[in-house]
């Protein structure tokens, strides 16, 4: 049987990546930092994926096990035997995962000759490159040659909403997911064979990554930040609000204009994708909280992420991205007290002032047209939605 090692046994790991690997015939070993989660997986050896739609479906994933990330002996054995290694740990943790993999790959090199593909399945641009670079930068010539010959590092674009929905579960590690999913994999970077049911191998991944990042993740964040301002709890409630849905749809139009110019994608295709995204947001079964979707605004408002990238692309082709900037401005008004990064932004606004804070988070120059337009939108939204 094919063997997979997946770093990150959270909801995305179990409900999306692990789910598809299991359906593709892989025996899965999850690796996680949580001792409690590792023990639960090893205790039950299975879990259910609950698909949230009109007729709720339940699918079982079984014959699974888990290893704690500090269990070097068992993790080493798992990496040596693996046919595929995947991650869903958050882009910020990829470098440290890559550094851990170095020694395990050296042991694999000494014990087995079969090829291996390693893929980061994260909400970030070319995330697998982060893993690859952290593995290669500390290797000697012999190790680097081995990695280049025997290990594939395909970048991926992944998409499935996995909310923390309150639903009746048979097991505590059961996970609820939306019906839709997409997993695009960079074909040219694969070494050997890679067959994952439901995944698509594509020649050029960048358009898929940016389409998803701008039209889904950017729209999701915009819905969350505006929804928070208007007092909604869930995404499906917020997107039904005419004011919010108009801004989200218009920001998708702006981002689509940039995408069509950059990648020569047909506008009709982007419009269909954007409409499908809005429909997914309206799914009442997801009960996806706006504070979950909006969390960590320092990352989501940063220079190479879901809102600033399309805003800059628009500006570069001569379009002031009014509606994308509403989403960014709303992000700076996201003052949810249980989110440390949201609190950090609010502290900076008080201590440094608004313009310096926007510059610090987005990377824009204080006197730039884009930053000054964000300031205007921030003041407009603040005035419109005074503390309720």
C-alpha positions, -999 to +999 in steps of 0.1 A: +000+000+000+011+036-007+022+055+023+016+092+031+030+113+059+010+145+066+023+172+088-006+190+106-035+169+118-059+198+122-092+203+104-077+209+070-053+180+074-080+156+083-110+170+064-092+178+031-057+165+024-060+133+045-095+127+032-083+128-005-051+108+002-072+081+019-096+080-011-066+076-033-054+045-015-028+059+008-022+047+043-018+080+063+005+089+092-004+123+106+023+143+124+013+169+149+025+191+178-006+183+199+000+152+221-038+151+228-046+150+191-019+124+183-033+102+212-069+106+199-059+095+163-040+065+176-068+056+199-096+057+173-076+049+142-104+064+122-126+095+118-156+107+098-156+135+073-191+152+075-199+170+042-222+199+049-250+203+023-287+199+020-284+161+025-255+158+049-231+130+040-206+112+062-175+094+049-151+074+070-113+077+069-096+047+086-064+027+091-047+060+102-021+066+129-002+097+143+032+106+155+042+135+177+065+159+159+092+153+185+091+115+182+122+114+161+126+076+159+091+068+146+090+099+124+123+089+108+109+054+100+077+070+085+097+094+063+119+065+050+089+045+040+068+073+026+057+077-010+044+112-004+049+139+023+023+167+026+017+196+050-011+218+063+007+236+091+005+273+081+030+290+058+048+305+088+058+270+101+071+256+068+107+267+073+110+248+107+093+217+091+119+218+063+147+220+088+134+190+106+131+170+073+168+174+065+180+147+088+151+123+080+158+127+043+195+119+049+185+087+066+161+079+037+190+085+013+211+059+031+182+033+032+160+036+001+162+046-035+126+053-045+114+088-054+094+110-030+072+140-036+069+166-009+040+192-011+030+221+011-008+225+010-011+260+024-029+293+018+002+309+004+020+315-029+044+288-039+045+274-004+064+242-014+093+264-024+097+275+012+100+239+022+125+231-006+147+261+001+149+253+038+159+217+031+185+227+004+201+257+021+219+236+047+228+206+026+262+196+012+267+189-025+260+152-022+227+157-004+216+185-028+223+162-057+202+134-041+173+158-034+173+172-069+173+137-084+150+118-061+126+143-045+099+163-062+087+195-048+054+204-066+037+236-055+000+234-050-032+254-049-057+240-024-092+251-016-118+237+009-136+256+036-133+236+069-152+257+095-153+251+133-190+243+130-209+230+160-223+197+148-231+163+163-200+141+160-196+104+165-159+109+174-142+140+188-118+139+158-146+139+132-144+170+110-171+189+090-163+203+056-180+220+027-190+200-004-166+218-027-128+212-029-100+219-054-064+207-053-042+218-082-006+204-084+024+216-104+029+188-129+064+196-141+078+194-105+066+158-098+092+130-097+078+096-106+041+089-105+016+109-084-020+098-085-044+116-061-081+112-067-098+146-071-065+165-076-056+181-110-021+182-124-015+215-142+013+229-163+013+265-149+002+268-113+005+305-108-029+315-123-047+289-101-029+301-070-036+337-076-072+331-088-079+313-055-060+338-033-076+369-048-112+358-057-117+334-028-094+342+001-095+380-006-133+379-009-136+358+022-115+382+043-134+412+029-167+395+038-154+388+073-141+423+080-172+441+067-194+415+084-176+421+117-182+459+113-219+453+107-223+429+137-228+396+118-217+364+134-215+342+104-202+345+068-234+333+053-253+361+071-228+387+061-228+379+024-266+382+022-262+418+032-266+439+001-239+465+011-214+438+018-222+416-012-219+446-035-184+455-022-173+418-023-185+413-059-170+446-070-136+437-054-137+404-073-143+423-105-112+445-098-091+415-090-104+396-121-094+425-143-058+422-129-058+384-133-071+385-169-044+410-179-016+392-161-024+356-170-045+361-202-075+343-185-109+347-201-130+372-181-160+348-184-141+320-167-131+343-138-167+356-135-180+320-132-154+312-106-162+344-086-200+336-087-193+301-074-173+316-045-203+338-035-226+308-037-202+288-014-202+317+011-240+316+013-240+279+025-258+282+058-247+247+069-211+259+073-218+284+101-184+299+095-177+327+120-165+360+107-139+362+135-124+329+123-122+340+087-108+374+097-082+361+122-045+372+119-051+404+100-014+413+101-008+383+077-040+388+056-032+425+050+005+420+042+022+429+010+021+395-008-012+382+004-049+381-006-058+418-007-026+438-012-014+418-041-045+423-063-046+459-052-011+465-064-017+446-096-047+469-103-027+500-095+001+489-118-023+487-148-038+521-141-068+511-120-074+525-085-089+494-068-116+511-048-134+480-036-104+459-027-092+489-006-126+488+013-117+453+023-082+464+034-096+494+053-121+472+071-093+449+081-077+477+100-110+482+119-111+445+129-106+450+167-117+415+179-102+413+213-095+376+213-073+378+183-037+389+193-028+401+159-059+422+156-050+437+190-015+444+178-028+464+149-051+484+172-022+491+196-001+503+167-029+526+155-030+542+190+008+544+194+021+550+159-009+566+141-030+552+113-007+559+084+024+544+100+004+513+110-009+508+075+026+512+061+040+487+087+014+460+079+011+465+041+046+475+031+032+506+013+050+540+015+031+565+037+028+590+009+017+564-017-017+569-035-028+534-024-021+541+013-038+575+013-069+559-004-069+532+024-069+560+050-099+576+033-118+543+032-109+536+068-123+570+080-154+565+058-161+530+073-154+542+108-178+571+105-205+548+089-201+520+114-195+538+147-194+515+177-228+499+179 
